[in-house]
């Protein structure tokens, strides 16, 4: 694909790819809110996984606050969306609600939206840790390319309002049974302090790109796939056994490594 990148007079980076424009959302975009929330709900239903439900009013608020990114065509057709949430007095930031219209999926636009909302998060909250929870392999790969690292749930925000958002997820009972220490979603975190240290070490010692278990996750999509499938197997096996027997399951050794 060929991308044209330019900077407007207000220094807003806009990417045009085959008539798709990715930009910061504004008040003028609030009429897309209901379409966006409906697509979020349908997508979660089709995947058989859950996301925190958001109302059109909430999406409108994010647009009005300048904490959202939207993708549209020049004629006004909605393509995709993502928004920013902050927690614990802006100590943590999440890029949430990534959604792409069915007609535009697998076109690469999700990557452009994630790149744009990540840049917006860094601009608005330069000192915040940016985190995400997802079951999507593609999103994990995008996050890894942006510098996120897989982490345990204990490294995420403790803000109760954030975790209340999981109540609408079909896997919420698993999250509760695990005492909020893990679930079907994989947690990933971008820590600006750690990234600054890594950059400094790279300058001093020529350290290579970040890796996980000695392998570069950003270039090995198969590693993500195997990791996620095994994690789901371990969690679901324990969950189903507990339901069948009505008694707690002792954690296996492997479950310590697949949160």
Secondary structure, DSSP 8 states (H G I E B T S, - for coil): ---EEEE-TT--EEEESSSEEEEE--GGGGGGHHHHHHHHHHHHHHHT-------HHHHHHHHHTT-EEEEEETT--EEEEEEEEEETTTTEEEEEEEEE-GGGTTSSHHHHHHHHHHHHHHHH-TTSEEEEEE--HHHHHHHHHHT-EEE-GGGS---HHHHHGGGGSTTHHHHHHTTTS--SSEEEEE-HHHHHHHHHHHHHH---S--BTTB-TTT-HHHHHHHHHHHHHHHHHHHHHHHHHSS-----TGGGT--
